[in-house]
Amino acid sequence: MLENYQYQDSNNHPSFRDLQSELFPQRRRKIMVIDDDQDFRLSVCELLVDEGFSVTTAKDGETGLNSLIHQPDLPDLILVDLMMPVKSGLEFRREQLQLDEISNIPVMFMTGHGYVDGERCLLKPFDEREFIAEIKKSII
């Protein structure tokens, strides 16, 4: 690809950004969705995939943590339900913050049961456009 560029004068030099975007296409942003409601989890995934995101899922906080620990390509954002069996969203978040390799991944709670102090929350049910706007604002 670099052979196509001729460096004859300063006005024709491609910028580094042009070369970089051509040589290394932008990586799709990855989001993990953790929710025990399979139908809700799948509908959220469909929305995110339609917007061009790469999505992984987990059915509860325990499965989500295990997946994150063993995943080489970590997500840019984690969406987690607050109330789940096995390990709740709060328990997931507490443990996530204690693990250095995943503690810096931002988390947004999805809940129908109010808000969590100091955390970003989306109240269920939410408008699809507002949901996507919040996601994009969080990771772009």
Secondary structure, DSSP 8 states (H G I E B T S, - for coil): -GGG----SGGG---HHHHHHHHS-----EEEEE-S-HHHHHHHHHHHHHTT-EEEEESSHHHHHHHHHT-SS--SEEEEESS-SSS-HHHHHHHHHH-TTTTTS-EEEEESS---TTSEEEESS--HHHHHHHHHHHH-
